[in-house]
């Protein structure tokens, strides 16, 4: 599993060194929410991972919470956000017993689910949105924008002597973008190797828009989104 303890510890370092700007993305998220619900005060980040988006969003909204299914990722989030509730849960079937002015699902977390799971997740998240509130979902790249059999590689070095080499190969098979990812991690203790195979599901825009409509939401699609993967921004009826 990609997000075990070792991978969770490396997650932030790899993505920030690959120039993922969590703060800028969070500001864009807040802008979408404010444009549709200016008085929004509460926000839930579903699939919050290590909580990097929440670090910025907690300064914008006074009442924030996170939810993630992976223990190692929740541990990282709770360590950096001690005053933010981080719940354990499956995004397609959770009940926090309350609603929020905004619910977001970022970093393509929803793309780990096949289509029935995506529909269930959107419906479940919508149930946690106040009427007139905002539901925002960042999918994986749409099918027409995926480059089949593409190889991506990165090397991350820190001033503490830690070096991470990450190489991935993606292959499109039907609705699934199959990603084989390998890590070499070198530090003072030696060299370690991690490998993971995961599937990021990709669906046409019409499938997502229908899922939002079925969940009682009117959605807009933004092709560039936060980082080129697209973005759905919906308002609950």
Beta strands, then each sheet from edge to edge (+ up, - down):
strand 1: 42-46
strand 2: 63-68
strand 3: 85-88
strand 4: 100-105
strand 5: 129-137
strand 6: 150-157
strand 7: 163-173
strand 8: 176-187
strand 9: 190-201
strand 10: 217-222
strand 11: 231-236
sheet 1: 3+ 2+ 1+ 4+ 5+ 11- 10+
sheet 2: 6+ 7- 8+ 9-
end
